[in-house]
Amino acid sequence: MDQNQNQNNGPRNDGPKNKQSLLVILICIIISLVMVNLLGRMSKGMTSEVEYSEFIEMLDKGEVESVSLKADTLTVTLKKQKKMGSPTTIYTTLMEDSSELVKRLEKAGVEKFNREKQDVVSEVLYTLLSMVVSVVVMVTLMSFLFRRMNKNGGMMGGVGKSKAKAYVQKETGITFKDVAGQDEAKESLQEVVDFLHNPVKYTTIGAKLPKGALLVGPPGTGKTLLAKAVAGEAHVPFFSLSGSDFVEMFVGVGASRVRDLFEEAKKNAPCIIFIDEVDAIGKSRDARYGGNDEREQTLNQLLAEMDGFDTSKGLLILAATNRPEVLDPALLRPGRFDRRVIVDRPDLKGRVNILKVHAKNVALDESVDLEGIALATSGAVGSDLANMINEAAILAVKNGRKAVSQKDLLEAVEVVLVGKEKKDRILSQEERKIVSYHEVGHALVSALQKDSEPVQKITIVPRTMGALGYVMHVPEEEKFLNTRKELEAMLVGYLGGRAAEELVFDTVTTGAANDIEQATKVARAMITQYGMSDRFGLMGLAETQSQYLDGRTVLNCGDATATEIDHEVMKLLKKSYDEAKRLLSENREVMDKIAGFLIQKETITGKEFMKIFREAKGIKEPEIQDAIEQKNEIVE
């Protein structure tokens, strides 16, 4: 939020100051060199230097009046100016024996030739004067820089100074009311806030304030927002900085910043220190592949400071990361980060509450159903939902409405998930037909299977994220577990598009690339992680890495077993593909009818799809069927 940028003590921007200091040093050095050069020229009494060959040419032309030799330098006085503004006295370096020079002068008729003895005293004075001037300039410069460093309180204009931003509660303006969908995390942190408010209540029993709490979860779930809310609820100063703020190319600077941060925090206790992306400095120390001295020194200093402060003064450390598995064990042990607070993706109720928080300042009309939007956004985090509300408001303004409607919200969901419509991409008639049958293949397979999710929308309008069309499924209720039958139905649904292409056009296209990728992921997870393989049974063959980021899995089996896994995946996918082709071939007329309707309208809703499906299959509408059953009950 914008108001968070108003710091109580203001962030120290060290970069520009360091650049100014270096610029001052460079300017002073240049001035010193220029002054020394000018002094040298003044001591020699010369105004212009020429090449020796040019002097010989002047001598042959009779332009030289007199010559003076001192050491190896010739001072030459010309008879007259060669042109306006040119010097009458020049100098050059003697490039031959002095006897040869005398012969040249006699030949040219130059009678005035003076050979001066080298003045050792003046040379020494000149050298000393040059050194004194340089020393005086450098001493003045260094004293100026040291005064600046003392004023900034750090090394080289504040390099070793902490970059933490200090906020006070009224400037942060965030409380637990602004955080939704994370009730468990708020409950864990509420105890810390209560401890900061009423420490006596806890210390009477002997309880101590936790030294630190580590907020762990995927990006966008609200970890930073929760930390600011803790400070806002506790009404204490809040020092915020990122783990990368400690990292510098100079060894020892990060450790210095850690010391400075804790010194400042102790002066402002009770207060909260928040280190975002703590994995930047807290990675596990591993000497097998070489270490990073600067990062390890910074981590060691952080560990020492966390051991050294007294929690009775009300100093609390909060840290956030997406990668807890890479953190050093010494950082995670009790006594440093005593609590691990999981800030996970919100459930259905949490998403509804998050949508309400972000929509409280947005004008909504009576058609808006936030629960329907929450159902359609399973797996979305708080930042995604905030983005969807904002996109919906922009769409409402674009369409000339004064309030956001449900249509705007659904369109915003599609914009965030699959991108905007590409109205300038016009498909040929043949491609439109292929895409239509592909998408209808997905939808029809889902409708024909008992364990599939209902269809919300089918479209063949291309999107900016690369999709030429897609089918949107919305579950009837949120689920946290999937049965084996549901996963198998999911595989058949993924492959329904490719099956429709092969049945209708007797060929296949590149449009099923993403479907095949997703189907392969599900099939591999069923075999390696979920124990749903008849061949391998309950054996775990893969483990998840980066749980809160990409969720990538790594096989933990031998090469021979990995080959067998590939064969099992191929077998499962072939079985699903054959099932998809069977379902579509048995319902070819229904598929043709829905595809023809989709080609004409380009986008159809789930209700329109199910209406055509029931008519083609001769199934009565649910309302009509219920009325018939009620009538039969009355007659009986």
N, C-alpha and C positions, 0 to 999 in steps of 0.2 A: 504494500500500500504506500501511497505517496507520503503520508504523514510520517512514515517510519524513517524518512530521510532527514528529519530534523533532529540532530543529535544534541544532547545536553552539553557535552564537551567538544563536539565536532570531530570528525575524523581527520587524522593528520595525513596529508597528502605528501609523502616523502619524495615521490618521483620528481616533481617540478623543482623542489628545493635542491636536490642532488644535482640536477641538470644546471641550475643557476650557479651553484658552487663551482662546478667543473668549468663553466663558461667564464667565470671571474678569474679562475686560475689560468686558463688559456690566454685571456686578454692581457693579464699582468705579465706573463712570460713573454708574449710578443712585444709588449711595450719595453720590457727590459732589454731584449735583444736589439730593438731599434735604437734605444738610447746608447747602448754600448757601441753599436756601429757608427752612430753619429759622433760619439766622442772620439772614436778612432779616426774618423775623417777629419774632425776639427783639429786633432793633434797633428795630423799630417799636413793641414792647410791646403787640402785639395778639394776640388769641386767636381772633377770628372776624370774617369779612368778610360784609357783606350788600349787597344791591342798594340804590341810592340811593332808589328808589321805596319800598322797605320802611322806610328811615330816615324818609322824609316821613310815612309812615303812623304810625310810632311817635311822631313829633313831634306830629301832630294828636291822637293819643290821650293825650298828656300823660305819656308813659312816659320822656321824656328828662330827665335831671337837668343835665348839662353837656355842652358841645361844645368841642373843641379843633381848630383848623385849622393844619395844617403842610403847606406847599406845596399840593398838591391833595388831601391825605388828611385826612379827618375822623375824629377819635377821639371816640367817643360813649360817655358813661357813663350807664347806665340807672338809674332810681330803685330798681327791684327786679327780681329774676329773674322772667321770664315763666313758667318752670316749673323743676322740680328739674333741676339739671345744666346749665342754659343759662347762657351767659356774661353778666356784668354790664357788660362793656366790649366794644364792637364797633367796627369801622371800615368806612368806605366812601369812595368817590371822589367828590369834589365835581363835580356835573354842571351847575352854573349859576353865575352871577356871585355873588361873596361878598356884595355889598350885598343881593341878593335873599334870601340865606341869613339875613342879620341881621334882615330884616323878618319872615321866617318864625319865627325864634327869639323875637322880641319878641311876635309874635302868639300863640305857644304858651306864653308866660310863662317862657321859659328865660333866666335872668339870668346864668348862668355861661357866658360865651363867651370863649375865649382864642385869640388869633391868635399862633402861634409863628413866629419867624423860622427859615428853613432853615439848619440847621447844616452848612455846607459841609465842615468838617473831619471830622465824623462820617461824612458820606456818602463822603468819599474813603477814610477808614479802613475803612469797610464794604466798599467796592469792592476795596481792596487786600487785605483779609482774605479775601474770596471768591476772588480770584485766587490768593493764596498757598496756600490750602487745596486748590484744584483742582490747582495745579502740584505740590504735595507728593504728593497722591494719585497723579497720573499718573506722576511720577518713580519712586515706590515700585513702582508696577505695572510700568513698563517695565524696571526693574532686575530684578524677579522674572522677567519673561518672558525677558530676555536670559540670565539664569542657566540657565533651562530649555533655551534654545536651545543654549547652550554644552555643556550636559550631553548633549543629544540629538545634537549635532554636525551641525546642518543649519539650513536656513531655516525659520522659522515652525514650530518643533516637529518638524523632520525632513522638511520637504517636499522638500528637495533631496538628502536622504540616500538611498542605494541601498536598494532593497527586496529585494535578493537574499537567499535562504535558504541558509545554509551547512550542509552535511551532512558528517559524517565517514564513513569507509568502514563502520565497524561499525554505524552507525545506518541507512545506506542499505541494506545487506544484500542487494544485488543484484549478481550477477556474470553472466558470459556463459552460465553454465549455466541461468540463468532466462530466457534469450532463445532461442527456437527459430524455425526457419523463415526465418532471415535470415543464412545462412551467409556469403554474399558480403559483406554489410555488416559482419558480425563480423570477417571476415578483414581488411577495410580498416582497421577501428578497432583490431584487435589489434596492428598495427604501431605505432600511436600509443602504446598501453599499454606495449609493449616498449621504446619510446624513452624513456618516462618512468621505466621501471625501470632500463634500461641505456643511459644517454645516451652513455657513452664509446665503446661499440661502434659508434655511428653517427658521432659527431663525429670519431673517428680517421680515417675515410674522407673526412670533409668534409660529411656529410649534416646537414641542419638539421631540427628538429622543425617540422612544418606548423603555421602560425599558427592555422588554423581549418579545421573540417570542417563542411560543410552537409549535414544529413540531410533528404532529400527523399522524399516518398511520400504516399499517401492517408492519411486519418485512420484511426487504430486499428491501424496496422501495427507500432507499437512503437518509434517514434523516441525518445520520452522515456525509455522503458525501456532502450534501447541506450545513451543518454547516461549514465544512472545506472550501468549495468553497466560502462562505461568507467572511471568514477570508482571503482567498487567493485573492479575488477581492479587499478587503478593504486595503490590505497590512498592517495589524495590528497584534500584538501578539494574539495568540489563545490558551486559557487555556482549556484543555479538560480533563474531568474526568467523571466517572460513579457515579450514585447515591449510589451504594453500597460502594464506597470509603469512604463515610461519616460514615458508620455504624460500630460501635465498641461495644464490650461487656461492656466497661466502660462508665458510664453516664457522659456526658459533653464533651467527646472527639470529637463527630461529630460537636457540636456547635463550639468548638475551631477550627476545620478544616475549617468551613464555615467562621469564622472571619478571619483566616489567608489567605484564598483564596481571599477574597475581599480586604484585605490590599495589597496583592501582585498585584491584578488587578488594584487597584487605582494607585499604583506606576508606572505601565506600560500603563496607559490610554493614548490614546484611545486603547481599546482592546476588545476582545470578550471572554466571559466565556461560555463554552458549557458543560451542564450536561446531559449525556446520561442516559436513563432509570430513569428519575426523579421520577417515581412512587415508587422507592425503599425508598425514604425519604419523598415523598409528599403525601402519602396516607391520606385520610380524617381522622381527629381526632374523634374517636368515643369512648365515655366512657361507653357505654352500656355493652360491652363485655371485658372491661379492656383495658388499653392503654399500650403503649411502651414508657417509660420515655425517653430513649435515642433518639429514632426516633422523638418523639414529640418535644424534646428540640432542636434537629437539625433543624426540620421544622420551629419552632418558630424563631430560629436564622436566617434562610434563609429569612423568611418573614421580619424580622427587617432590615436585610442588604439591601434587595431590596427596602425597603422604604427609607433607609438612604442615598444612593449614589446619586450623581448629574449627570443627563444624559448629561449635557452640556460638561462634560469631555470626553464623547465618550465611556462610558462603556455600553456594551450591553450583555444581558444574553439570550442565546439560550438553549432550553431544548427539549428533544425528549422522546416520550413515545408511547407505543402501547395500553395503558389503560387509556385514559383521564377520563373515568367515575369514577375512584377510587380516583382521585386527590382531595385535599382539596379545597373547594370553595374560601378560602382566598388566595390561590395561583393563582387562575385563574381570579381573579377580575382585572378590568382595573387599571393600576398603578403598576401592578407587571408583569404579562404576558399580555401585551396589545393586542397581535396578536396570533391568532391560525391559523397556516399554515397547511393545509391538504395535506399530501404527500400520495396520494392514488395509487392504482394499475394503471399502464399506460394503455391508450387506444391503438388502432391499430397503429395510427401514432406514439405514444410515444414508443411503442415496436419496431417499425422499426428504430427509431432514436437511441434507446438504443443498438440494435443489431449493428448498424453502428459504434457507439462509441467503443464497445468492439471488433469489427472486424477490426478496422482501422490498427492494427498491425499484422493481421492474413492474410496469403496468401489465396485468394479465386479465384476459377476458374470461367469461364463464365457461368456455369450452376446455380450458386447460385442466389436464389430469396428470399431476406430477407422478402419481403412482404408475401410470402407464408408461411415462418416460423412464422412470426408474427401472421398470421391468425390461425395457428395450435396451438398457445400458448396462447389462450385467458385466462386471469386471472393470467398470470405469472408476477412476479415482476422483478426488475432489477437484483437482485442477481441470480435468476433462469436463466435469459437470458445470463448473463455472464458465468454461469456454462455450459450452452448449447454450447456456442461458444468454450469454452475451451475443452469440451468433443469432439466436432467435430474435433478440431485440433489434439487431441490425436488419434482419430480414423483414421484420414488421414495419420498420421505417421505410425500407426499400419498396415495400408493397403498398405504402400509403396508409397503413393502419396506425391507430393511436394506442393499441394494446396488443400484446403478444397472444397469439392463438395456439391451439394444440397443433395445428398444421405447421406453424412456424417452428415449434419445438421439435417435431418429428423431422422436419427438413434440416434443422440444425444438427440433430443426431447424425443424419446421413452425411452432412458436410464434414463433421469431425471424424467420422469413421471411414468414409470412402471418398471424400472430397466433393467439390462442387460439380454441377452438371457442365459437360463440355458441349455447349450448343453449336460450336463451330465445327465439331467433328461429325460429319455426315456419312453414315454407313451406306454401302450399296444395298440394293434389294436382296441380293444373295446373302450378304453378311448379316443383314437384319433378320433374315429367316433363320440362319444358323444360330445367331445369338438367342433368338426367341425360343427355338426348340431346346437350346442348351439350358436356359433358365427355367423353362417349363419342366424339363426333365428333373431338375433339382426339386422344384415345388411338388410335382406330381408324385415322385417317390416318397417325399415326406408325408403327403396326404394319404398315401396307400399303406403306410407303416404305422403300427399302433404306438410305438415308442418314440416317435419323432415329435419335434416341436412344431406348433402351428405356424402357418405362413402369414406374415403381416403385409408384405408388399412384394411385387415383382415388377422389375423395370428393365428396359433395354436401352436406356439413355446412358451414354458413356459418362464416366466420371474422371476427375482430374488425377486421381491416384492410380489410373490405369485400367480400371474395370470397365468393360464394354456393357455390362449389365450385372445385376445381382438380385438375389432373393433375400429378403429380410425375414428372419424368424424371431418371434417373441414368445418366450415361455409363458405358460399360464401361471406358474409360480416359480419362485427362486429355489434352486436346488443346489445342495452342497456335495452331493454324491451322484455318481452315474453308475447304473447297473451295466452288466456286460451286454445285455440286449440293447440298451440305449446306445452304447458305443458302437455296436454292430450296425444299428440303424443309422447312426451318424456317418459311418463309413459308406453305406449304401447311398445315403443322401449326397455326400461329397462326389461320388462317382456317377450320379444320375445324369449330370450334364453331358459327360463324355459318352455315356451309353446312348443318350438320345441322339447325339450327332451320328454315331455309327449306325443306329437303326434307320434313321430317316435318310441320311445322305450317303451311306455306305462308305464313309471316310471319317477321318478325325482331324481336328485342327489344334492350333496352339493355345486355344482359349481355356483349356483345362489345366494349365500349368499350376496355378495356385491351388486348385481343387486337389490335384495329385499330391502336392506338397503337404497340404493339411491332412489329407487322408493317410499319408505315410507317417506323419508325426503321431497321429492317434494310434495307428496299427503298431508302431514300434513301442509306444508307451504301454499298450495293452500287454505286449509280450515281455518287455524288459522291466517294467516298473509295477504293473498292476497284478502280475501273476495270473493272467488270463490265457495262458498258452497251455494246450494239452501236452505239448512236448516237454516244456521246461517246468511246468507246474508252478510252485510257489517260490522259485529261485529268483532273487533280485539280481538283475544283470546290468543295471545302470544306476548311477547316482546323480542327483541334481547339484549343479554348481550355479553360483550367482542367483540364489533363490528369488531375491527381490528385484532382479534386473531382467535378464532375458530368459531365466529358467533353463539354461542350456544343460543337457544331460551328457554324461560321459560314461561309456561302457567300462565295466570293471570285470571283464572276462577275457579269456584267451582268444587267439585269432580263429581257431577252429570253431569255437562257440559263436563268435561274431558272424562267421559265414553261415552257420545254421540259423542264426537269428534273421539274417537277410532272406534266407529261403522261407522261413516262417512268415515274414512280413509279406513277401510276394504271394505266398499261398493264401493268406488272409485277404489281401487286396483283390486277388483274382476271384475268390469266392464272393466278395461283396459286389464286384463288377458284374459277375454273372447274375446275381440276384437283381441288380438294378436293371439289367437288360430284360430279364424275365418279367419284372413288374411292368415295365414300359411297353413291351411287346404285347402283353395281355390287355393293355389299356391304350392301344394306339389311337383309336378313334377319339377318346377323351383328350389325349395329348394334342392331336391335330386341331381339335376345336378350340382348346385354350390357347394354343400357339397362334392360330389365326386371329383370335380376338386381341392378343397381346401385340401382334404386328400392327394392327390398326390403331390401338390406343397408346402404345409404347409403355404405359405404366398402368398397372391394375392393383387394386387393394386385395387384401386377404379375403374379404367378404365376397368381392366379385369373383375371385378365383374359386372359392368354395361353392358359390351359387352355380357356376358353370359345371363344376365337378359333379355336384349332386344331380343336376339336370341330366347330364350325360350318363350318369350311373343309375338314374331312376330312383334316387334316394330322396325322401321327403325332407322338407325343412324341419329343423328341430322343433320350432314353435307349432307347426302343423301336426307333427307326430305327437307332441304332448297333448294337444287339443283332442286328437282322436282317442288317445288312451284315456283321457278324463271322461270323454263321452261314453266310451265302453263301460267304464266303471259305474257311471250313473245308470245306464241301461240295466246292468246286472243287479 
